[in-house]
Amino acid sequence: MTALQAVALVAVAVTGSATALTRDVVRQAMVAGVFGTSLAGLFFAVEAPDVALSQIVVAAVALPLMILLAAHRTGGGRG
């Protein structure tokens, strides 16, 4: 394991924990986007660029957007 891979793995662990510990729906969606981006960085570090590009699209863009739209629609983002 290289130093870059170790740093990327620690970043994934930290952002994943932050996502799980965040209680507010809007903040959690944003932190989940950061988690997806850090996971994509890990995939780049382990030389899987095709998976990393898919990860960026799905986890960093589509998933937070879907969470925010669902929270807005159901009123889950309030109080």
C-alpha positions in Angstrom: 0.0 0.0 0.0 1.4 3.4 -1.0 1.2 6.5 1.1 -1.3 8.0 -1.3 -3.6 5.0 -0.9 -3.3 5.2 2.9 -4.2 8.9 2.9 -7.1 8.2 0.6 -8.3 5.4 2.8 -8.1 7.6 5.9 -10.1 10.3 4.1 -12.8 7.8 3.2 -13.0 6.6 6.8 -13.3 10.2 8.2 -15.9 11.3 5.6 -17.9 8.1 6.0 -18.0 8.6 9.8 -18.9 12.2 9.4 -21.8 11.2 7.1 -23.1 8.7 9.6 -22.8 11.1 12.5 -24.5 14.1 10.8 -28.2 14.4 11.8 -29.5 17.3 9.6 -30.7 15.9 6.3 -29.4 18.8 4.2 -26.0 18.7 5.8 -25.9 14.9 5.6 -26.6 15.1 1.8 -23.7 17.5 1.4 -21.3 15.4 3.5 -22.4 12.3 1.5 -21.3 14.2 -1.6 -17.9 14.8 0.0 -17.8 11.1 1.0 -18.5 10.1 -2.6 -15.7 12.4 -3.9 -13.2 11.0 -1.4 -14.2 7.5 -2.4 -13.6 8.4 -6.0 -10.2 9.6 -5.0 -9.5 6.3 -3.4 -10.5 4.5 -6.6 -8.1 6.7 -8.5 -5.4 5.9 -6.0 -5.9 2.1 -6.5 -5.8 2.6 -10.3 -9.5 2.1 -11.1 -10.2 5.3 -13.0 -13.4 3.9 -14.7 -14.9 3.1 -11.3 -13.8 6.5 -10.0 -15.5 8.4 -12.8 -18.7 6.4 -12.2 -18.4 7.1 -8.5 -18.1 10.9 -9.1 -21.3 10.9 -11.1 -23.4 8.8 -8.9 -22.2 9.4 -5.3 -21.0 13.0 -5.6 -23.7 14.4 -7.8 -26.8 12.2 -8.3 -27.2 10.8 -4.7 -27.1 14.1 -2.8 -29.4 15.6 -5.4 -31.9 12.8 -4.9 -31.7 13.0 -1.1 -32.3 16.8 -1.2 -35.2 16.4 -3.7 -36.8 13.7 -1.5 -36.3 15.7 1.7 -37.9 18.7 0.1 -40.8 16.7 -1.3 -41.6 14.9 2.0 -40.8 17.9 4.3 -38.0 15.9 5.9 -35.6 18.7 5.7 -37.6 20.8 8.2 -37.3 20.6 11.9 
